[in-house]
């Protein structure tokens, strides 16, 4: 691999050209708001690439996400708000401030100590800003499972937590029973409330087991799609129709797909 520093100003110059008077009509019309869905999409494509463990794919998707950062920074520059250099300087200063165990005199010898110190530093950084509550800084636009995970993590760092996973599992049993009662009563509001409580408790189980619920569910969805497509392809090859195939045969093909996954893993 060539040993050189990447020149991010190439992307910055490219973006300026695209937004210039004689640049690209589409790029010139974009705003922070119109770019938001693309930023979200690119972030998820990075995650998908990481799951694929394909280095070339990861590199490509990281570049696409970086380009969105450059794009938003260029729009801000045109408004006189900040520049890409300001973004980089701000991030650099923040990371040095949040790693005093590396760049300063404090001690943090374990990942857990680092996270506790990180939370304390963030709280100190925001003390002069408008106080909207300890959990207010977690973005509402995050997927619900990921946001629940971050909310529970942050609450736990403040001391609001169970002692161990066994206590959370007891809470899970309690929530399952409450959900069953709501289903039995056929009360729509109660069912929604109790299902939400059940999900949130499962998120906390995952946190104690160091399993990110968003990642776990995303991987389960991918497995389901893969197995379903195996069933679909098999039936098409046999000339059969999915909707008319008996459930026991569908289950057999499902188990067949599971066995194939284990052989390939």
N, C-alpha and C positions, 0 to 999 in steps of 0.2 A: 504494500500500500504506500502510495507517495506521501512522504513526510512534509506536509506543508499546511499552513493555516488557511482555512476556508475564507473566501472573500465574500462576506455577506453583502457588501456594497454592490455586487453584481446584481443581486435580486432587487436591491433598493433602486438602482438605476433602471432596471427593467420595468419596475412598477411605475416609476415616474414617466417613462416613455409610454406605457399603456394608458396612463391617465392624462397624458398631454393633450393639447387641443387637437392635434392630428393623430391621436392614438386610437385605441379600440373603443367603438361606441358602447359596447356592453360594459367594459371596465370603467369607463368614465361615468356611467350612471349609478354605479353601486354606492351603497351607504353602509354604515355599520349594521343597520337593521336588516338590509337585504342580504348581507354576508353571513348573518347569524346561522341560518340553516346549513350553509356550506361549512362553517367552522365546526359545527356539531358533527356533520357527516364525515369530515376529514378526520376528526378525533377518533370516531368509531372505526374508520377504515385503518387507522394506525393500530388500534386494538386487534382488529381482525388479522392484520398482517403479523402482529406479534404472535397471535395464536397459531398462525401457519408455520412459524419458525423459519420462514424464508427470508434470509438477510437482505436479498435484493429487493424484495417486496416491501420489507420494513423501511429500508432506505428511501424508496420511492414515496411511500405514504408519509414519512416524516417530512420529506421535502414539500409535499402538497400542504401539510399542516403549517409548516414554516412560512410558506407563501401567503397563507391567510393572515399570519401575524404581520408580515411585511405590508400586505394590502391595507389592513386596518390602520397601521402606523402611518402609511402614506396619506390616507384620508385625514388623519389627525394633523399631520404636518401641513396639509393644504389649509386647514382651519386655524393654524397657528397654535395648536394645543400642545403637541409633543411630537418627537421624532422617533425613528427606530433606535437611534443612539440613546435617546432618553430611556426607552424601554429596556435596553440592554444594561445601561448604567444602573437603573432602578433595581433590576433583578439581581445584578452583581452585588450591589450594596446590601440588599435585603438578605441574600444568602450568606454573606460574610457576617452580618449581624446575628443571624439565626444559628450560626455555627461557632459560638465562642469557645467551644471545647477543641476546635481546630485552629481558629485564628486568634483566640484570646486566652484567658487564664482559667476558665471554668473547667470542670471535669464532667464527662458523661461517658462512661465505659461500656454501656450496653445500649442496644436500640431503644429499650423502654425508657432509659434515662434521657436519651436524646429527644424522644417524643414529648416527655414531660417538660423538658427545658424549652422545646419548640413552642409548646402551648403557652407557657409562661411569657415567652418573648413576644408572641403574637398578641397576647392580652395587653402587655405593656405598650406595644406599638400603637394599639388602637384606643388607649385610655383617653387620649385627647379628642378622639372622634366622637360622633354622636352615639350614645349608648342605647342600643336597641335590644339589649339582652345578650347573654352569653352564647346562645345558639343561633343568633340572627345572621351571622356571617356565612352560613352554609347556603350556597346558591339554590334558589327554588327551581331553577331550570334543570337541575340534575335529575336523572331517572330516579323514580321513587325508591327503589331498593338501595341504590347507591347513596341517596340522600339520607335514608333511614340509617344506613351503616355509619355514615359520617356523624349524624346527630347522636347516635348511641355511643360512638367512640368519644366524642367531645364531652358528652355528659359524664361518661365513665372517668375521664381525666380530671373532672371536677369533683370526683368522689361519689357520684350518684350511680351506684352499680351493685350487682350481686357479688357474693364472695367467690363463687366458683360456678362451673358449668352445671353442676347438679342442681343448684338452686334455680337456674334458668330453665332446666328441663322440667322441674316441678311447675314453674310458671307456664311452660308450654302445655303441660297436661291440663292445667286450669283453663287456659285459653281455648283449647280444643273442646273441652266440655261445655264452655260457655257458647262456643260457636254451634255445637250440636243442639243446645237448647234453643238458640235463635232460629236455627233451621226448622226445628220441631214446631216452633211457634209461627213460622212463615211470616215473620215480621221483616220487611225489606230493610228498614233502617237498622234494626238490630243485627241483621245478617251482615250488612256492610260494615258496621262498627266492629263486630267481633272478628270478621275476616281480616280487617285492617290490624286489629290487635294481634291476631295470630301471625300475620306476616311480620309485624314488628318484633314479636318475640323470637321468631325464627331467625331474624336478622341478628339478634343478640346471641342466639346459640352459635351462629356462624362466627360472630366476633370473638367469642370465647375459644372457639376451635381454630381461630385464625383463617377462616374461610370467608372470602369476600362474596356476599350473596349475589351481587350483580354478575360477577364472573361465573359463579356456580350455575346460575340460571341460564346465562348466555351459552355456556357449554352444553347444558342439558337440552336447550332448544336446538342447538346444532346437531346433537346426537339424535334427537327425535326426527329432525328433518332427514338426516342420513338414513335412518332405519325405515322411515316412511317411504323414501324414494326407492329403497331396496325392494320393499313390498310391491310398490307401484311398477317397477321395472320387471320384476319376476312375473307378475300377473299379465302384463302386456305381452311378454315373450310367450306366455302360455295361451294368449288369446282370451284371457278372462277379464272380467270387469270388477273393479274394486268394490263398487256398491253392492254387487250381488254375491260376493265371496263370503262364505260363512265366517263368523267371528273366530271360531277355533282354528281355521286355516290362516286367518290374518295373524293370530297369536303365534302360530307355528313359524310363520315367516318372520315375525318380529324377533323371536328367539334366535332364528337363523342369522338375522342381521347382527344381533348382539354377539353371537359366537364369532362371526366374521371380524367384528371390531376387535375382539380380544386377540385374534390371530395376527391382526395387522398392527396392533399396538406394541 
